[in-house]
Amino acid sequence: MNGHEDDNGIVLTEAQKRARRSRSIAIALALGGLVILFYVMTLVKGPAVLEKPF
């Protein structure tokens, strides 16, 4: 195997490549949304986030 894409035996059609890209973008947007949500919730809670109950 010399690293060429054709060697692995799986060649995606253009429709499959578009579908994969769409899924990747959707996952990235969902992950980014969660990061923003957690960040905003941390800002809303303020310094109380650092206080641990004993």
PQR file of N, CA, C, O and H, with PARSE charges and radii, in Angstrom:
ATOM      1  N   MET A   1       0.842  -1.187   0.000 -0.4000 1.5000
ATOM      2  CA  MET A   1       0.000   0.000   0.000 -0.0000 2.0000
ATOM      3  C   MET A   1       0.880   1.241   0.000  0.5500 1.7000
ATOM      4  O   MET A   1       1.765   1.397   0.841 -0.5500 1.4000
ATOM      5  N   ASN A   2       0.623   2.102  -0.942 -0.4000 1.5000
ATOM      6  CA  ASN A   2       1.449   3.297  -1.047 -0.0000 2.0000
ATOM      7  C   ASN A   2       0.710   4.577  -0.687  0.5500 1.7000
ATOM      8  O   ASN A   2       1.209   5.671  -0.952 -0.5500 1.4000
ATOM      9  H   ASN A   2      -0.096   1.975  -1.625  0.4000 1.0000
ATOM     10  N   GLY A   3      -0.495   4.457  -0.075 -0.4000 1.5000
ATOM     11  CA  GLY A   3      -1.176   5.637   0.435 -0.0000 2.0000
ATOM     12  C   GLY A   3      -2.160   6.297  -0.516  0.5500 1.7000
ATOM     13  O   GLY A   3      -2.725   7.341  -0.188 -0.5500 1.4000
ATOM     14  H   GLY A   3      -0.900   3.569   0.140  0.4000 1.0000
ATOM     15  N   HIS A   4      -2.377   5.710  -1.692 -0.4000 1.5000
ATOM     16  CA  HIS A   4      -3.342   6.311  -2.610 -0.0000 2.0000
ATOM     17  C   HIS A   4      -4.754   5.953  -2.184  0.5500 1.7000
ATOM     18  O   HIS A   4      -4.984   4.874  -1.638 -0.5500 1.4000
ATOM     19  H   HIS A   4      -1.918   4.862  -1.958  0.4000 1.0000
ATOM     20  N   GLU A   5      -5.709   6.854  -2.428 -0.4000 1.5000
ATOM     21  CA  GLU A   5      -7.094   6.631  -2.022 -0.0000 2.0000
ATOM     22  C   GLU A   5      -7.694   5.426  -2.735  0.5500 1.7000
ATOM     23  O   GLU A   5      -8.528   4.728  -2.157 -0.5500 1.4000
ATOM     24  H   GLU A   5      -5.523   7.731  -2.871  0.4000 1.0000
ATOM     25  N   ASP A   6      -7.298   5.170  -3.953 -0.4000 1.5000
ATOM     26  CA  ASP A   6      -7.875   4.069  -4.719 -0.0000 2.0000
ATOM     27  C   ASP A   6      -7.461   2.709  -4.168  0.5500 1.7000
ATOM     28  O   ASP A   6      -8.109   1.709  -4.476 -0.5500 1.4000
ATOM     29  H   ASP A   6      -6.621   5.737  -4.423  0.4000 1.0000
ATOM     30  N   ASP A   7      -6.410   2.644  -3.370 -0.4000 1.5000
ATOM     31  CA  ASP A   7      -5.917   1.377  -2.851 -0.0000 2.0000
ATOM     32  C   ASP A   7      -6.835   0.759  -1.807  0.5500 1.7000
ATOM     33  O   ASP A   7      -6.816  -0.457  -1.613 -0.5500 1.4000
ATOM     34  H   ASP A   7      -5.884   3.456  -3.120  0.4000 1.0000
ATOM     35  N   ASN A   8      -7.643   1.580  -1.126 -0.4000 1.5000
ATOM     36  CA  ASN A   8      -8.469   1.027  -0.053 -0.0000 2.0000
ATOM     37  C   ASN A   8      -9.745   0.363  -0.566  0.5500 1.7000
ATOM     38  O   ASN A   8     -10.443  -0.287   0.212 -0.5500 1.4000
ATOM     39  H   ASN A   8      -7.658   2.567  -1.283  0.4000 1.0000
ATOM     40  N   GLY A   9     -10.067   0.506  -1.834 -0.4000 1.5000
ATOM     41  CA  GLY A   9     -11.214  -0.164  -2.416 -0.0000 2.0000
ATOM     42  C   GLY A   9     -12.534   0.547  -2.220  0.5500 1.7000
ATOM     43  O   GLY A   9     -13.549   0.101  -2.755 -0.5500 1.4000
ATOM     44  H   GLY A   9      -9.500   1.034  -2.466  0.4000 1.0000
ATOM     45  N   ILE A  10     -12.558   1.643  -1.469 -0.4000 1.5000
ATOM     46  CA  ILE A  10     -13.797   2.384  -1.246 -0.0000 2.0000
ATOM     47  C   ILE A  10     -13.674   3.738  -1.918  0.5500 1.7000
ATOM     48  O   ILE A  10     -12.819   4.550  -1.566 -0.5500 1.4000
ATOM     49  H   ILE A  10     -11.734   2.006  -1.034  0.4000 1.0000
ATOM     50  N   VAL A  11     -14.542   3.965  -2.887 -0.4000 1.5000
ATOM     51  CA  VAL A  11     -14.556   5.249  -3.582 -0.0000 2.0000
ATOM     52  C   VAL A  11     -15.947   5.839  -3.408  0.5500 1.7000
ATOM     53  O   VAL A  11     -16.938   5.245  -3.833 -0.5500 1.4000
ATOM     54  H   VAL A  11     -15.237   3.305  -3.172  0.4000 1.0000
ATOM     55  N   LEU A  12     -16.016   6.997  -2.789 -0.4000 1.5000
ATOM     56  CA  LEU A  12     -17.307   7.632  -2.534 -0.0000 2.0000
ATOM     57  C   LEU A  12     -17.781   8.391  -3.766  0.5500 1.7000
ATOM     58  O   LEU A  12     -16.988   8.977  -4.504 -0.5500 1.4000
ATOM     59  H   LEU A  12     -15.211   7.479  -2.444  0.4000 1.0000
ATOM     60  N   THR A  13     -19.089   8.364  -3.967 -0.4000 1.5000
ATOM     61  CA  THR A  13     -19.662   9.159  -5.041 -0.0000 2.0000
ATOM     62  C   THR A  13     -19.716  10.610  -4.579  0.5500 1.7000
ATOM     63  O   THR A  13     -19.525  10.898  -3.397 -0.5500 1.4000
ATOM     64  H   THR A  13     -19.733   7.887  -3.368  0.4000 1.0000
ATOM     65  N   GLU A  14     -19.971  11.503  -5.493 -0.4000 1.5000
ATOM     66  CA  GLU A  14     -20.080  12.927  -5.141 -0.0000 2.0000
ATOM     67  C   GLU A  14     -21.223  13.155  -4.159  0.5500 1.7000
ATOM     68  O   GLU A  14     -21.100  13.976  -3.250 -0.5500 1.4000
ATOM     69  H   GLU A  14     -20.126  11.269  -6.453  0.4000 1.0000
ATOM     70  N   ALA A  15     -22.328  12.441  -4.331 -0.4000 1.5000
ATOM     71  CA  ALA A  15     -23.461  12.580  -3.414 -0.0000 2.0000
ATOM     72  C   ALA A  15     -23.071  12.141  -2.009  0.5500 1.7000
ATOM     73  O   ALA A  15     -23.466  12.775  -1.030 -0.5500 1.4000
ATOM     74  H   ALA A  15     -22.427  11.774  -5.069  0.4000 1.0000
ATOM     75  N   GLN A  16     -22.299  11.064  -1.901 -0.4000 1.5000
ATOM     76  CA  GLN A  16     -21.857  10.585  -0.592 -0.0000 2.0000
ATOM     77  C   GLN A  16     -20.886  11.574   0.046  0.5500 1.7000
ATOM     78  O   GLN A  16     -20.920  11.794   1.257 -0.5500 1.4000
ATOM     79  H   GLN A  16     -21.979  10.549  -2.696  0.4000 1.0000
ATOM     80  N   LYS A  17     -20.020  12.168  -0.775 -0.4000 1.5000
ATOM     81  CA  LYS A  17     -19.085  13.169  -0.248 -0.0000 2.0000
ATOM     82  C   LYS A  17     -19.825  14.393   0.263  0.5500 1.7000
ATOM     83  O   LYS A  17     -19.469  14.947   1.303 -0.5500 1.4000
ATOM     84  H   LYS A  17     -19.992  11.990  -1.759  0.4000 1.0000
ATOM     85  N   ARG A  18     -20.870  14.827  -0.474 -0.4000 1.5000
ATOM     86  CA  ARG A  18     -21.672  15.971  -0.033 -0.0000 2.0000
ATOM     87  C   ARG A  18     -22.410  15.643   1.260  0.5500 1.7000
ATOM     88  O   ARG A  18     -22.486  16.475   2.164 -0.5500 1.4000
ATOM     89  H   ARG A  18     -21.159  14.377  -1.319  0.4000 1.0000
ATOM     90  N   ALA A  19     -22.958  14.418   1.349 -0.4000 1.5000
ATOM     91  CA  ALA A  19     -23.683  14.005   2.554 -0.0000 2.0000
ATOM     92  C   ALA A  19     -22.730  13.962   3.747  0.5500 1.7000
ATOM     93  O   ALA A  19     -23.092  14.390   4.842 -0.5500 1.4000
ATOM     94  H   ALA A  19     -22.895  13.741   0.615  0.4000 1.0000
ATOM     95  N   ARG A  20     -21.512  13.448   3.544 -0.4000 1.5000
ATOM     96  CA  ARG A  20     -20.531  13.391   4.627 -0.0000 2.0000
ATOM     97  C   ARG A  20     -20.173  14.798   5.090  0.5500 1.7000
ATOM     98  O   ARG A  20     -20.077  15.064   6.288 -0.5500 1.4000
ATOM     99  H   ARG A  20     -21.218  13.100   2.654  0.4000 1.0000
ATOM    100  N   ARG A  21     -19.977  15.695   4.124 -0.4000 1.5000
ATOM    101  CA  ARG A  21     -19.633  17.075   4.482 -0.0000 2.0000
ATOM    102  C   ARG A  21     -20.776  17.742   5.238  0.5500 1.7000
ATOM    103  O   ARG A  21     -20.544  18.467   6.206 -0.5500 1.4000
ATOM    104  H   ARG A  21     -20.055  15.478   3.150  0.4000 1.0000
ATOM    105  N   SER A  22     -22.006  17.501   4.802 -0.4000 1.5000
ATOM    106  CA  SER A  22     -23.168  18.082   5.488 -0.0000 2.0000
ATOM    107  C   SER A  22     -23.264  17.575   6.919  0.5500 1.7000
ATOM    108  O   SER A  22     -23.537  18.350   7.835 -0.5500 1.4000
ATOM    109  H   SER A  22     -22.195  16.913   4.016  0.4000 1.0000
ATOM    110  N   ARG A  23     -23.038  16.266   7.118 -0.4000 1.5000
ATOM    111  CA  ARG A  23     -23.055  15.705   8.470 -0.0000 2.0000
ATOM    112  C   ARG A  23     -21.949  16.302   9.324  0.5500 1.7000
ATOM    113  O   ARG A  23     -22.166  16.623  10.493 -0.5500 1.4000
ATOM    114  H   ARG A  23     -22.817  15.637   6.373  0.4000 1.0000
ATOM    115  N   SER A  24     -20.766  16.453   8.747 -0.4000 1.5000
ATOM    116  CA  SER A  24     -19.645  17.017   9.499 -0.0000 2.0000
ATOM    117  C   SER A  24     -19.935  18.451   9.929  0.5500 1.7000
ATOM    118  O   SER A  24     -19.628  18.843  11.055 -0.5500 1.4000
ATOM    119  H   SER A  24     -20.589  16.192   7.797  0.4000 1.0000
ATOM    120  N   ILE A  25     -20.526  19.227   9.032 -0.4000 1.5000
ATOM    121  CA  ILE A  25     -20.872  20.614   9.361 -0.0000 2.0000
ATOM    122  C   ILE A  25     -21.937  20.648  10.445  0.5500 1.7000
ATOM    123  O   ILE A  25     -21.857  21.466  11.361 -0.5500 1.4000
ATOM    124  H   ILE A  25     -20.776  18.909   8.117  0.4000 1.0000
ATOM    125  N   ALA A  26     -22.937  19.770  10.356 -0.4000 1.5000
ATOM    126  CA  ALA A  26     -24.000  19.729  11.365 -0.0000 2.0000
ATOM    127  C   ALA A  26     -23.436  19.357  12.733  0.5500 1.7000
ATOM    128  O   ALA A  26     -23.823  19.946  13.742 -0.5500 1.4000
ATOM    129  H   ALA A  26     -23.003  19.106   9.611  0.4000 1.0000
ATOM    130  N   ILE A  27     -22.527  18.389  12.775 -0.4000 1.5000
ATOM    131  CA  ILE A  27     -21.909  17.991  14.042 -0.0000 2.0000
ATOM    132  C   ILE A  27     -21.075  19.133  14.600  0.5500 1.7000
ATOM    133  O   ILE A  27     -21.114  19.398  15.802 -0.5500 1.4000
ATOM    134  H   ILE A  27     -22.212  17.912  11.955  0.4000 1.0000
ATOM    135  N   ALA A  28     -20.323  19.810  13.744 -0.4000 1.5000
ATOM    136  CA  ALA A  28     -19.495  20.934  14.191 -0.0000 2.0000
ATOM    137  C   ALA A  28     -20.355  22.060  14.751  0.5500 1.7000
ATOM    138  O   ALA A  28     -20.008  22.650  15.774 -0.5500 1.4000
ATOM    139  H   ALA A  28     -20.291  19.595  12.768  0.4000 1.0000
ATOM    140  N   LEU A  29     -21.469  22.365  14.096 -0.4000 1.5000
ATOM    141  CA  LEU A  29     -22.362  23.418  14.581 -0.0000 2.0000
ATOM    142  C   LEU A  29     -22.993  23.036  15.917  0.5500 1.7000
ATOM    143  O   LEU A  29     -23.111  23.874  16.811 -0.5500 1.4000
ATOM    144  H   LEU A  29     -21.750  21.886  13.265  0.4000 1.0000
ATOM    145  N   ALA A  30     -23.401  21.769  16.058 -0.4000 1.5000
ATOM    146  CA  ALA A  30     -23.990  21.315  17.314 -0.0000 2.0000
ATOM    147  C   ALA A  30     -22.964  21.396  18.442  0.5500 1.7000
ATOM    148  O   ALA A  30     -23.284  21.847  19.542 -0.5500 1.4000
ATOM    149  H   ALA A  30     -23.306  21.088  15.332  0.4000 1.0000
ATOM    150  N   LEU A  31     -21.745  20.964  18.176 -0.4000 1.5000
ATOM    151  CA  LEU A  31     -20.697  21.023  19.189 -0.0000 2.0000
ATOM    152  C   LEU A  31     -20.376  22.466  19.560  0.5500 1.7000
ATOM    153  O   LEU A  31     -20.212  22.785  20.737 -0.5500 1.4000
ATOM    154  H   LEU A  31     -21.485  20.597  17.282  0.4000 1.0000
ATOM    155  N   GLY A  32     -20.287  23.333  18.563 -0.4000 1.5000
ATOM    156  CA  GLY A  32     -20.046  24.749  18.816 -0.0000 2.0000
ATOM    157  C   GLY A  32     -21.171  25.366  19.632  0.5500 1.7000
ATOM    158  O   GLY A  32     -20.921  26.187  20.514 -0.5500 1.4000
ATOM    159  H   GLY A  32     -20.420  23.073  17.606  0.4000 1.0000
ATOM    160  N   GLY A  33     -22.403  24.978  19.347 -0.4000 1.5000
ATOM    161  CA  GLY A  33     -23.544  25.477  20.103 -0.0000 2.0000
ATOM    162  C   GLY A  33     -23.479  25.056  21.559  0.5500 1.7000
ATOM    163  O   GLY A  33     -23.793  25.847  22.449 -0.5500 1.4000
ATOM    164  H   GLY A  33     -22.607  24.311  18.631  0.4000 1.0000
ATOM    165  N   LEU A  34     -23.073  23.812  21.814 -0.4000 1.5000
ATOM    166  CA  LEU A  34     -22.940  23.350  23.193 -0.0000 2.0000
ATOM    167  C   LEU A  34     -21.842  24.111  23.928  0.5500 1.7000
ATOM    168  O   LEU A  34     -22.003  24.472  25.093 -0.5500 1.4000
ATOM    169  H   LEU A  34     -22.818  23.170  21.091  0.4000 1.0000
ATOM    170  N   VAL A  35     -20.738  24.351  23.252 -0.4000 1.5000
ATOM    171  CA  VAL A  35     -19.645  25.103  23.872 -0.0000 2.0000
ATOM    172  C   VAL A  35     -20.129  26.495  24.261  0.5500 1.7000
ATOM    173  O   VAL A  35     -19.865  26.965  25.368 -0.5500 1.4000
ATOM    174  H   VAL A  35     -20.607  24.058  22.305  0.4000 1.0000
ATOM    175  N   ILE A  36     -20.838  27.152  23.347 -0.4000 1.5000
ATOM    176  CA  ILE A  36     -21.363  28.495  23.632 -0.0000 2.0000
ATOM    177  C   ILE A  36     -22.371  28.442  24.772  0.5500 1.7000
ATOM    178  O   ILE A  36     -22.365  29.313  25.642 -0.5500 1.4000
ATOM    179  H   ILE A  36     -21.053  26.770  22.447  0.4000 1.0000
ATOM    180  N   LEU A  37     -23.237  27.430  24.779 -0.4000 1.5000
ATOM    181  CA  LEU A  37     -24.223  27.281  25.851 -0.0000 2.0000
ATOM    182  C   LEU A  37     -23.539  27.131  27.209  0.5500 1.7000
ATOM    183  O   LEU A  37     -23.924  27.792  28.174 -0.5500 1.4000
ATOM    184  H   LEU A  37     -23.242  26.722  24.072  0.4000 1.0000
ATOM    185  N   PHE A  38     -22.529  26.267  27.287 -0.4000 1.5000
ATOM    186  CA  PHE A  38     -21.816  26.071  28.555 -0.0000 2.0000
ATOM    187  C   PHE A  38     -21.107  27.344  28.981  0.5500 1.7000
ATOM    188  O   PHE A  38     -21.078  27.671  30.167 -0.5500 1.4000
ATOM    189  H   PHE A  38     -22.217  25.731  26.503  0.4000 1.0000
ATOM    190  N   TYR A  39     -20.538  28.062  28.029 -0.4000 1.5000
ATOM    191  CA  TYR A  39     -19.843  29.315  28.341 -0.0000 2.0000
ATOM    192  C   TYR A  39     -20.820  30.345  28.907  0.5500 1.7000
ATOM    193  O   TYR A  39     -20.543  30.989  29.919 -0.5500 1.4000
ATOM    194  H   TYR A  39     -20.561  27.797  27.066  0.4000 1.0000
ATOM    195  N   VAL A  40     -21.967  30.490  28.240 -0.4000 1.5000
ATOM    196  CA  VAL A  40     -22.968  31.461  28.689 -0.0000 2.0000
ATOM    197  C   VAL A  40     -23.494  31.079  30.070  0.5500 1.7000
ATOM    198  O   VAL A  40     -23.679  31.942  30.927 -0.5500 1.4000
ATOM    199  H   VAL A  40     -22.192  29.967  27.418  0.4000 1.0000
ATOM    200  N   MET A  41     -23.738  29.777  30.287 -0.4000 1.5000
ATOM    201  CA  MET A  41     -24.235  29.346  31.595 -0.0000 2.0000
ATOM    202  C   MET A  41     -23.197  29.620  32.683  0.5500 1.7000
ATOM    203  O   MET A  41     -23.558  29.969  33.807 -0.5500 1.4000
ATOM    204  H   MET A  41     -23.588  29.075  29.590  0.4000 1.0000
ATOM    205  N   THR A  42     -21.918  29.466  32.360 -0.4000 1.5000
ATOM    206  CA  THR A  42     -20.865  29.771  33.328 -0.0000 2.0000
ATOM    207  C   THR A  42     -20.861  31.263  33.652  0.5500 1.7000
ATOM    208  O   THR A  42     -20.697  31.645  34.811 -0.5500 1.4000
ATOM    209  H   THR A  42     -21.625  29.182  31.447  0.4000 1.0000
ATOM    210  N   LEU A  43     -21.039  32.106  32.638 -0.4000 1.5000
ATOM    211  CA  LEU A  43     -21.098  33.542  32.881 -0.0000 2.0000
ATOM    212  C   LEU A  43     -22.315  33.914  33.725  0.5500 1.7000
ATOM    213  O   LEU A  43     -22.228  34.787  34.589 -0.5500 1.4000
ATOM    214  H   LEU A  43     -21.172  31.796  31.697  0.4000 1.0000
ATOM    215  N   VAL A  44     -23.439  33.262  33.482 -0.4000 1.5000
ATOM    216  CA  VAL A  44     -24.664  33.558  34.223 -0.0000 2.0000
ATOM    217  C   VAL A  44     -24.501  33.185  35.697  0.5500 1.7000
ATOM    218  O   VAL A  44     -24.927  33.925  36.584 -0.5500 1.4000
ATOM    219  H   VAL A  44     -23.510  32.553  32.781  0.4000 1.0000
ATOM    220  N   LYS A  45     -23.883  32.035  35.948 -0.4000 1.5000
ATOM    221  CA  LYS A  45     -23.699  31.608  37.342 -0.0000 2.0000
ATOM    222  C   LYS A  45     -22.664  32.470  38.053  0.5500 1.7000
ATOM    223  O   LYS A  45     -22.719  32.608  39.275 -0.5500 1.4000
ATOM    224  H   LYS A  45     -23.537  31.434  35.228  0.4000 1.0000
ATOM    225  N   GLY A  46     -21.735  33.045  37.325 -0.4000 1.5000
ATOM    226  CA  GLY A  46     -20.739  33.933  37.909 -0.0000 2.0000
ATOM    227  C   GLY A  46     -19.752  33.208  38.798  0.5500 1.7000
ATOM    228  O   GLY A  46     -19.450  32.035  38.579 -0.5500 1.4000
ATOM    229  H   GLY A  46     -21.690  32.933  36.332  0.4000 1.0000
ATOM    230  N   PRO A  47     -19.251  33.907  39.801 -0.5600 1.5000
ATOM    231  CA  PRO A  47     -18.222  33.317  40.663  0.2800 2.0000
ATOM    232  C   PRO A  47     -18.726  32.132  41.490  0.5500 1.7000
ATOM    233  O   PRO A  47     -17.919  31.392  42.051 -0.5500 1.4000
ATOM    234  N   ALA A  48     -20.029  31.943  41.573 -0.4000 1.5000
ATOM    235  CA  ALA A  48     -20.573  30.821  42.339 -0.0000 2.0000
ATOM    236  C   ALA A  48     -20.114  29.481  41.772  0.5500 1.7000
ATOM    237  O   ALA A  48     -20.170  28.470  42.472 -0.5500 1.4000
ATOM    238  H   ALA A  48     -20.685  32.544  41.117  0.4000 1.0000
ATOM    239  N   VAL A  49     -19.668  29.453  40.538 -0.4000 1.5000
ATOM    240  CA  VAL A  49     -19.199  28.212  39.925 -0.0000 2.0000
ATOM    241  C   VAL A  49     -17.987  27.693  40.688  0.5500 1.7000
ATOM    242  O   VAL A  49     -17.798  26.480  40.787 -0.5500 1.4000
ATOM    243  H   VAL A  49     -19.622  30.274  39.969  0.4000 1.0000
ATOM    244  N   LEU A  50     -17.161  28.589  41.231 -0.4000 1.5000
ATOM    245  CA  LEU A  50     -15.935  28.195  41.901 -0.0000 2.0000
ATOM    246  C   LEU A  50     -16.167  27.767  43.342  0.5500 1.7000
ATOM    247  O   LEU A  50     -15.286  27.151  43.942 -0.5500 1.4000
ATOM    248  H   LEU A  50     -17.314  29.574  41.150  0.4000 1.0000
ATOM    249  N   GLU A  51     -17.323  28.072  43.913 -0.4000 1.5000
ATOM    250  CA  GLU A  51     -17.616  27.729  45.296 -0.0000 2.0000
ATOM    251  C   GLU A  51     -18.138  26.292  45.377  0.5500 1.7000
ATOM    252  O   GLU A  51     -19.142  25.943  44.756 -0.5500 1.4000
ATOM    253  H   GLU A  51     -18.039  28.572  43.425  0.4000 1.0000
ATOM    254  N   LYS A  52     -17.435  25.472  46.155 -0.4000 1.5000
ATOM    255  CA  LYS A  52     -17.839  24.079  46.285 -0.0000 2.0000
ATOM    256  C   LYS A  52     -18.504  23.860  47.643  0.5500 1.7000
ATOM    257  O   LYS A  52     -17.950  24.251  48.670 -0.5500 1.4000
ATOM    258  H   LYS A  52     -16.620  25.756  46.659  0.4000 1.0000
ATOM    259  N   PRO A  53     -19.671  23.248  47.658 -0.5600 1.5000
ATOM    260  CA  PRO A  53     -20.320  22.958  48.941  0.2800 2.0000
ATOM    261  C   PRO A  53     -19.547  21.888  49.702  0.5500 1.7000
ATOM    262  O   PRO A  53     -19.018  20.951  49.105 -0.5500 1.4000
ATOM    263  N   PHE A  54     -19.486  22.033  51.018 -0.4000 1.5000
ATOM    264  CA  PHE A  54     -18.769  21.042  51.833 -0.0000 2.0000
ATOM    265  C   PHE A  54     -19.741  20.175  52.576  0.5500 1.7000
ATOM    266  O   PHE A  54     -19.331  19.280  53.315 -0.5500 1.4000
ATOM    267  H   PHE A  54     -19.916  22.794  51.503  0.4000 1.0000
TER
END
